[in-house]
C-alpha cells in the first residue's frame, strides 16, 4: 500500500504533536533534596490563556489569563497536603516554583497552556540525595580550598557566606570579594575567588576562620532554574609556638644554672652539717696520742666472765 506525501505529513504531525493535536515538549530536570526549582512556561500571560499544572494527574496550580482565578495545591484540591506552602506561582508567566524539594516530589509535572493554540510541557524531575556537609580540618597558617564541585555556566550566580554573612559572589563573568563586613576586614587579602569555577580559597588561615561556609548556586536556563546550596564546615586548630626568642632562651639557661647551683650548695651544706665535730667530744686520734701503753686497762673494756 502506498502512502502519499500528504498522508505522511499528517503522520509526522501527529507523532510530533500528539494524537490530540497538542504540541508536547519534554524536559529533564535533575535536582537535589533541599533545592528549589522553577519550571518555566516560556510565555507571558496575555489575559487570554489558562495555565494549569498537574503532578501525577492531580492539578496542583492554575492561573487564568485575567487573574480571576489563582490556586496552588490545597486551594486547587482541598485536602491535598503534599506541597503545602512549598508552591509559588508567577502571576506574570505562570511559572511554577517548588521550594525545599524532597524525594517524594520526583515525577512528571505537566503544564497545559490553553489558548488559541494549546500546548503542553512535561517536566521530568529526578531528585538525588542531599550532599553531606563537607568537613575540613586544618592548622593555623595553612591554606584551605573550598571546591564548588560544579560546572559553572555563564549565567550562573554563585554567592559565598560565612556564618550567614555574605563574603563573596560571582555574577556572570564578574566576581568580587564583599568588603563591607567585619569578616572581610579581618581576612583582608586572605580570600581568593576563582571566577571560572566559583572555588573559594582561604590563605594563612586563623582560628577565627573556623565555622560554616555556605555556597548558593542559581543555575538558570530558558526551561527551568535551580537554586542549590552546598555547605562546608571548617575547623582550625592552633599550632604550638616551638620557637623562643634569644632573651627567653637566655633567661631559661640562667634560671637552670641558678637552680643547679642552689641544689649543689644545699648538698654541700647538709654533708658538712652531718660531719661537724661536737664541742665536748674528744677526737679518737687525741686519745691515742695520750696513751703511752702503760696505763691499766679500763675496767669497762675487760670481758665479763
TORKOL-4160 file (C-alpha; in steps of 0.2 Angstrom, whole numbers, padded with zeros to 4 digits, m for minus):
305
<pt num="1" X="0000" Y="0000" Z="0000"/>
<pt num="2" X="0007" Y="0017" Z="m0005"/>
<pt num="3" X="0006" Y="0032" Z="0007"/>
<pt num="4" X="0005" Y="0049" Z="m0001"/>
<pt num="5" X="0016" Y="0063" Z="0004"/>
<pt num="6" X="0001" Y="0072" Z="0012"/>
<pt num="7" X="m0003" Y="0057" Z="0022"/>
<pt num="8" X="0015" Y="0055" Z="0028"/>
<pt num="9" X="0015" Y="0073" Z="0033"/>
<pt num="10" X="m0001" Y="0070" Z="0044"/>
<pt num="11" X="0008" Y="0055" Z="0052"/>
<pt num="12" X="0023" Y="0066" Z="0056"/>
<pt num="13" X="0012" Y="0080" Z="0063"/>
<pt num="14" X="0003" Y="0068" Z="0075"/>
<pt num="15" X="0019" Y="0060" Z="0081"/>
<pt num="16" X="0027" Y="0077" Z="0084"/>
<pt num="17" X="0012" Y="0085" Z="0092"/>
<pt num="18" X="0002" Y="0070" Z="0099"/>
<pt num="19" X="m0014" Y="0062" Z="0093"/>
<pt num="20" X="m0024" Y="0076" Z="0102"/>
<pt num="21" X="m0016" Y="0089" Z="0091"/>
<pt num="22" X="m0007" Y="0097" Z="0106"/>
<pt num="23" X="0011" Y="0100" Z="0105"/>
<pt num="24" X="0021" Y="0092" Z="0119"/>
<pt num="25" X="0038" Y="0096" Z="0125"/>
<pt num="26" X="0048" Y="0085" Z="0137"/>
<pt num="27" X="0061" Y="0092" Z="0149"/>
<pt num="28" X="0073" Y="0083" Z="0161"/>
<pt num="29" X="0076" Y="0092" Z="0177"/>
<pt num="30" X="0089" Y="0085" Z="0189"/>
<pt num="31" X="0089" Y="0092" Z="0207"/>
<pt num="32" X="0095" Y="0088" Z="0224"/>
<pt num="33" X="0085" Y="0086" Z="0240"/>
<pt num="34" X="0083" Y="0104" Z="0248"/>
<pt num="35" X="0085" Y="0113" Z="0232"/>
<pt num="36" X="0072" Y="0125" Z="0225"/>
<pt num="37" X="0067" Y="0123" Z="0207"/>
<pt num="38" X="0057" Y="0134" Z="0195"/>
<pt num="39" X="0048" Y="0126" Z="0180"/>
<pt num="40" X="0047" Y="0140" Z="0166"/>
<pt num="41" X="0031" Y="0141" Z="0155"/>
<pt num="42" X="0041" Y="0151" Z="0142"/>
<pt num="43" X="0026" Y="0163" Z="0139"/>
<pt num="44" X="0020" Y="0180" Z="0146"/>
<pt num="45" X="0002" Y="0179" Z="0150"/>
<pt num="46" X="m0009" Y="0190" Z="0139"/>
<pt num="47" X="m0026" Y="0188" Z="0148"/>
<pt num="48" X="m0031" Y="0175" Z="0136"/>
<pt num="49" X="m0023" Y="0159" Z="0142"/>
<pt num="50" X="m0027" Y="0147" Z="0156"/>
<pt num="51" X="m0012" Y="0139" Z="0163"/>
<pt num="52" X="m0013" Y="0123" Z="0173"/>
<pt num="53" X="0000" Y="0112" Z="0182"/>
<pt num="54" X="m0003" Y="0094" Z="0186"/>
<pt num="55" X="0008" Y="0082" Z="0196"/>
<pt num="56" X="0004" Y="0063" Z="0194"/>
<pt num="57" X="m0013" Y="0068" Z="0186"/>
<pt num="58" X="m0018" Y="0079" Z="0200"/>
<pt num="59" X="m0020" Y="0098" Z="0197"/>
<pt num="60" X="m0008" Y="0107" Z="0209"/>
<pt num="61" X="m0009" Y="0125" Z="0202"/>
<pt num="62" X="m0019" Y="0136" Z="0190"/>
<pt num="63" X="m0020" Y="0154" Z="0184"/>
<pt num="64" X="m0032" Y="0161" Z="0172"/>
<pt num="65" X="m0027" Y="0175" Z="0160"/>
<pt num="66" X="m0036" Y="0189" Z="0168"/>
<pt num="67" X="m0030" Y="0183" Z="0186"/>
<pt num="68" X="m0048" Y="0180" Z="0191"/>
<pt num="69" X="m0044" Y="0163" Z="0197"/>
<pt num="70" X="m0027" Y="0158" Z="0205"/>
<pt num="71" X="m0024" Y="0142" Z="0216"/>
<pt num="72" X="m0009" Y="0132" Z="0222"/>
<pt num="73" X="m0010" Y="0114" Z="0229"/>
<pt num="74" X="m0023" Y="0115" Z="0244"/>
<pt num="75" X="m0033" Y="0129" Z="0235"/>
<pt num="76" X="m0034" Y="0119" Z="0219"/>
<pt num="77" X="m0038" Y="0102" Z="0228"/>
<pt num="78" X="m0045" Y="0103" Z="0245"/>
<pt num="79" X="m0036" Y="0091" Z="0257"/>
<pt num="80" X="m0020" Y="0089" Z="0246"/>
<pt num="81" X="m0006" Y="0092" Z="0258"/>
<pt num="82" X="0009" Y="0086" Z="0248"/>
<pt num="83" X="0016" Y="0104" Z="0243"/>
<pt num="84" X="0008" Y="0114" Z="0257"/>
<pt num="85" X="0017" Y="0131" Z="0257"/>
<pt num="86" X="0030" Y="0125" Z="0245"/>
<pt num="87" X="0022" Y="0130" Z="0229"/>
<pt num="88" X="0024" Y="0148" Z="0221"/>
<pt num="89" X="0015" Y="0153" Z="0205"/>
<pt num="90" X="0022" Y="0168" Z="0195"/>
<pt num="91" X="0007" Y="0179" Z="0190"/>
<pt num="92" X="0016" Y="0186" Z="0175"/>
<pt num="93" X="0022" Y="0170" Z="0167"/>
<pt num="94" X="0013" Y="0156" Z="0176"/>
<pt num="95" X="0030" Y="0148" Z="0180"/>
<pt num="96" X="0029" Y="0136" Z="0195"/>
<pt num="97" X="0042" Y="0136" Z="0209"/>
<pt num="98" X="0044" Y="0121" Z="0221"/>
<pt num="99" X="0054" Y="0125" Z="0237"/>
<pt num="100" X="0064" Y="0113" Z="0248"/>
<pt num="101" X="0061" Y="0099" Z="0237"/>
<pt num="102" X="0060" Y="0081" Z="0244"/>
<pt num="103" X="0062" Y="0064" Z="0236"/>
<pt num="104" X="0043" Y="0062" Z="0236"/>
<pt num="105" X="0042" Y="0076" Z="0224"/>
<pt num="106" X="0051" Y="0067" Z="0210"/>
<pt num="107" X="0040" Y="0063" Z="0194"/>
<pt num="108" X="0032" Y="0071" Z="0180"/>
<pt num="109" X="0025" Y="0089" Z="0181"/>
<pt num="110" X="0013" Y="0093" Z="0166"/>
<pt num="111" X="0010" Y="0110" Z="0160"/>
<pt num="112" X="m0005" Y="0114" Z="0150"/>
<pt num="113" X="m0007" Y="0131" Z="0141"/>
<pt num="114" X="m0025" Y="0133" Z="0135"/>
<pt num="115" X="m0026" Y="0147" Z="0122"/>
<pt num="116" X="m0029" Y="0149" Z="0103"/>
<pt num="117" X="m0015" Y="0136" Z="0101"/>
<pt num="118" X="m0015" Y="0124" Z="0115"/>
<pt num="119" X="0002" Y="0117" Z="0121"/>
<pt num="120" X="0009" Y="0105" Z="0134"/>
<pt num="121" X="0026" Y="0103" Z="0143"/>
<pt num="122" X="0031" Y="0089" Z="0153"/>
<pt num="123" X="0045" Y="0091" Z="0166"/>
<pt num="124" X="0053" Y="0075" Z="0172"/>
<pt num="125" X="0060" Y="0079" Z="0189"/>
<pt num="126" X="0073" Y="0067" Z="0196"/>
<pt num="127" X="0080" Y="0070" Z="0214"/>
<pt num="128" X="0096" Y="0065" Z="0221"/>
<pt num="129" X="0101" Y="0063" Z="0240"/>
<pt num="130" X="0106" Y="0079" Z="0248"/>
<pt num="131" X="0125" Y="0080" Z="0249"/>
<pt num="132" X="0133" Y="0080" Z="0266"/>
<pt num="133" X="0142" Y="0094" Z="0274"/>
<pt num="134" X="0160" Y="0094" Z="0268"/>
<pt num="135" X="0172" Y="0094" Z="0283"/>
<pt num="136" X="0189" Y="0102" Z="0283"/>
<pt num="137" X="0201" Y="0101" Z="0297"/>
<pt num="138" X="0217" Y="0111" Z="0296"/>
<pt num="139" X="0230" Y="0121" Z="0306"/>
<pt num="140" X="0234" Y="0139" Z="0308"/>
<pt num="141" X="0244" Y="0146" Z="0294"/>
<pt num="142" X="0239" Y="0134" Z="0281"/>
<pt num="143" X="0228" Y="0137" Z="0266"/>
<pt num="144" X="0211" Y="0129" Z="0263"/>
<pt num="145" X="0202" Y="0127" Z="0246"/>
<pt num="146" X="0183" Y="0125" Z="0247"/>
<pt num="147" X="0178" Y="0117" Z="0230"/>
<pt num="148" X="0162" Y="0122" Z="0222"/>
<pt num="149" X="0161" Y="0105" Z="0214"/>
<pt num="150" X="0150" Y="0110" Z="0199"/>
<pt num="151" X="0152" Y="0115" Z="0181"/>
<pt num="152" X="0149" Y="0134" Z="0181"/>
<pt num="153" X="0139" Y="0141" Z="0167"/>
<pt num="154" X="0140" Y="0159" Z="0161"/>
<pt num="155" X="0123" Y="0163" Z="0168"/>
<pt num="156" X="0126" Y="0155" Z="0185"/>
<pt num="157" X="0125" Y="0166" Z="0200"/>
<pt num="158" X="0136" Y="0160" Z="0215"/>
<pt num="159" X="0137" Y="0168" Z="0232"/>
<pt num="160" X="0148" Y="0163" Z="0247"/>
<pt num="161" X="0143" Y="0165" Z="0265"/>
<pt num="162" X="0152" Y="0163" Z="0281"/>
<pt num="163" X="0141" Y="0160" Z="0296"/>
<pt num="164" X="0126" Y="0168" Z="0286"/>
<pt num="165" X="0137" Y="0183" Z="0281"/>
<pt num="166" X="0139" Y="0187" Z="0263"/>
<pt num="167" X="0158" Y="0187" Z="0259"/>
<pt num="168" X="0160" Y="0184" Z="0240"/>
<pt num="169" X="0149" Y="0182" Z="0224"/>
<pt num="170" X="0150" Y="0179" Z="0206"/>
<pt num="171" X="0138" Y="0186" Z="0193"/>
<pt num="172" X="0141" Y="0180" Z="0175"/>
<pt num="173" X="0159" Y="0184" Z="0172"/>
<pt num="174" X="0161" Y="0196" Z="0186"/>
<pt num="175" X="0167" Y="0191" Z="0203"/>
<pt num="176" X="0171" Y="0201" Z="0219"/>
<pt num="177" X="0175" Y="0199" Z="0237"/>
<pt num="178" X="0162" Y="0209" Z="0248"/>
<pt num="179" X="0172" Y="0221" Z="0258"/>
<pt num="180" X="0158" Y="0229" Z="0268"/>
<pt num="181" X="0158" Y="0217" Z="0283"/>
<pt num="182" X="0168" Y="0213" Z="0298"/>
<pt num="183" X="0174" Y="0196" Z="0292"/>
<pt num="184" X="0182" Y="0203" Z="0277"/>
<pt num="185" X="0190" Y="0216" Z="0287"/>
<pt num="186" X="0198" Y="0203" Z="0297"/>
<pt num="187" X="0203" Y="0192" Z="0282"/>
<pt num="188" X="0209" Y="0207" Z="0272"/>
<pt num="189" X="0219" Y="0199" Z="0257"/>
<pt num="190" X="0217" Y="0181" Z="0263"/>
<pt num="191" X="0202" Y="0177" Z="0252"/>
<pt num="192" X="0204" Y="0171" Z="0234"/>
<pt num="193" X="0189" Y="0168" Z="0222"/>
<pt num="194" X="0191" Y="0158" Z="0206"/>
<pt num="195" X="0178" Y="0166" Z="0194"/>
<pt num="196" X="0180" Y="0152" Z="0182"/>
<pt num="197" X="0174" Y="0138" Z="0195"/>
<pt num="198" X="0167" Y="0148" Z="0210"/>
<pt num="199" X="0180" Y="0139" Z="0221"/>
<pt num="200" X="0185" Y="0149" Z="0237"/>
<pt num="201" X="0202" Y="0148" Z="0245"/>
<pt num="202" X="0207" Y="0155" Z="0262"/>
<pt num="203" X="0226" Y="0158" Z="0264"/>
<pt num="204" X="0235" Y="0159" Z="0280"/>
<pt num="205" X="0220" Y="0153" Z="0290"/>
<pt num="206" X="0217" Y="0158" Z="0308"/>
<pt num="207" X="0207" Y="0151" Z="0322"/>
<pt num="208" X="0194" Y="0165" Z="0319"/>
<pt num="209" X="0191" Y="0157" Z="0302"/>
<pt num="210" X="0183" Y="0142" Z="0310"/>
<pt num="211" X="0164" Y="0140" Z="0306"/>
<pt num="212" X="0151" Y="0136" Z="0292"/>
<pt num="213" X="0154" Y="0141" Z="0274"/>
<pt num="214" X="0139" Y="0140" Z="0263"/>
<pt num="215" X="0139" Y="0142" Z="0244"/>
<pt num="216" X="0122" Y="0146" Z="0235"/>
<pt num="217" X="0121" Y="0142" Z="0216"/>
<pt num="218" X="0107" Y="0148" Z="0205"/>
<pt num="219" X="0108" Y="0139" Z="0188"/>
<pt num="220" X="0096" Y="0146" Z="0175"/>
<pt num="221" X="0090" Y="0141" Z="0158"/>
<pt num="222" X="0075" Y="0145" Z="0147"/>
<pt num="223" X="0066" Y="0130" Z="0153"/>
<pt num="224" X="0070" Y="0129" Z="0172"/>
<pt num="225" X="0080" Y="0136" Z="0186"/>
<pt num="226" X="0088" Y="0128" Z="0201"/>
<pt num="227" X="0093" Y="0135" Z="0217"/>
<pt num="228" X="0106" Y="0124" Z="0226"/>
<pt num="229" X="0116" Y="0125" Z="0242"/>
<pt num="230" X="0132" Y="0117" Z="0247"/>
<pt num="231" X="0139" Y="0118" Z="0265"/>
<pt num="232" X="0157" Y="0117" Z="0271"/>
<pt num="233" X="0162" Y="0115" Z="0290"/>
<pt num="234" X="0180" Y="0122" Z="0293"/>
<pt num="235" X="0189" Y="0118" Z="0309"/>
<pt num="236" X="0206" Y="0127" Z="0313"/>
<pt num="237" X="0217" Y="0121" Z="0327"/>
<pt num="238" X="0231" Y="0131" Z="0335"/>
<pt num="239" X="0249" Y="0127" Z="0332"/>
<pt num="240" X="0260" Y="0127" Z="0347"/>
<pt num="241" X="0274" Y="0140" Z="0346"/>
<pt num="242" X="0291" Y="0130" Z="0347"/>
<pt num="243" X="0302" Y="0145" Z="0344"/>
<pt num="244" X="0308" Y="0156" Z="0358"/>
<pt num="245" X="0317" Y="0172" Z="0357"/>
<pt num="246" X="0335" Y="0174" Z="0362"/>
<pt num="247" X="0331" Y="0183" Z="0378"/>
<pt num="248" X="0319" Y="0169" Z="0383"/>
<pt num="249" X="0332" Y="0156" Z="0379"/>
<pt num="250" X="0345" Y="0166" Z="0389"/>
<pt num="251" X="0333" Y="0168" Z="0404"/>
<pt num="252" X="0329" Y="0149" Z="0404"/>
<pt num="253" X="0348" Y="0145" Z="0404"/>
<pt num="254" X="0352" Y="0157" Z="0418"/>
<pt num="255" X="0337" Y="0150" Z="0428"/>
<pt num="256" X="0343" Y="0132" Z="0426"/>
<pt num="257" X="0361" Y="0137" Z="0431"/>
<pt num="258" X="0355" Y="0146" Z="0447"/>
<pt num="259" X="0344" Y="0131" Z="0451"/>
<pt num="260" X="0358" Y="0119" Z="0449"/>
<pt num="261" X="0370" Y="0130" Z="0460"/>
<pt num="262" X="0357" Y="0131" Z="0473"/>
<pt num="263" X="0355" Y="0112" Z="0473"/>
<pt num="264" X="0373" Y="0109" Z="0474"/>
<pt num="265" X="0375" Y="0122" Z="0489"/>
<pt num="266" X="0362" Y="0113" Z="0498"/>
<pt num="267" X="0370" Y="0096" Z="0496"/>
<pt num="268" X="0387" Y="0103" Z="0502"/>
<pt num="269" X="0379" Y="0111" Z="0517"/>
<pt num="270" X="0370" Y="0095" Z="0523"/>
<pt num="271" X="0386" Y="0085" Z="0521"/>
<pt num="272" X="0396" Y="0097" Z="0532"/>
<pt num="273" X="0382" Y="0099" Z="0545"/>
<pt num="274" X="0382" Y="0080" Z="0547"/>
<pt num="275" X="0400" Y="0078" Z="0550"/>
<pt num="276" X="0403" Y="0094" Z="0560"/>
<pt num="277" X="0413" Y="0090" Z="0577"/>
<pt num="278" X="0404" Y="0091" Z="0594"/>
<pt num="279" X="0412" Y="0103" Z="0606"/>
<pt num="280" X="0413" Y="0090" Z="0621"/>
<pt num="281" X="0419" Y="0076" Z="0610"/>
<pt num="282" X="0437" Y="0070" Z="0611"/>
<pt num="283" X="0444" Y="0065" Z="0594"/>
<pt num="284" X="0449" Y="0047" Z="0593"/>
<pt num="285" X="0467" Y="0052" Z="0587"/>
<pt num="286" X="0469" Y="0063" Z="0603"/>
<pt num="287" X="0465" Y="0048" Z="0614"/>
<pt num="288" X="0478" Y="0038" Z="0605"/>
<pt num="289" X="0491" Y="0051" Z="0607"/>
<pt num="290" X="0490" Y="0052" Z="0626"/>
<pt num="291" X="0491" Y="0033" Z="0629"/>
<pt num="292" X="0509" Y="0028" Z="0632"/>
<pt num="293" X="0504" Y="0009" Z="0633"/>
<pt num="294" X="0507" Y="0008" Z="0652"/>
<pt num="295" X="0491" Y="0013" Z="0658"/>
<pt num="296" X="0480" Y="m0001" Z="0666"/>
<pt num="297" X="0466" Y="m0006" Z="0655"/>
<pt num="298" X="0449" Y="0002" Z="0658"/>
<pt num="299" X="0438" Y="m0010" Z="0668"/>
<pt num="300" X="0424" Y="m0006" Z="0656"/>
<pt num="301" X="0435" Y="m0014" Z="0642"/>
<pt num="302" X="0438" Y="m0031" Z="0652"/>
<pt num="303" X="0427" Y="m0046" Z="0647"/>
<pt num="304" X="0414" Y="m0051" Z="0659"/>
<pt num="305" X="0415" Y="m0069" Z="0665"/>
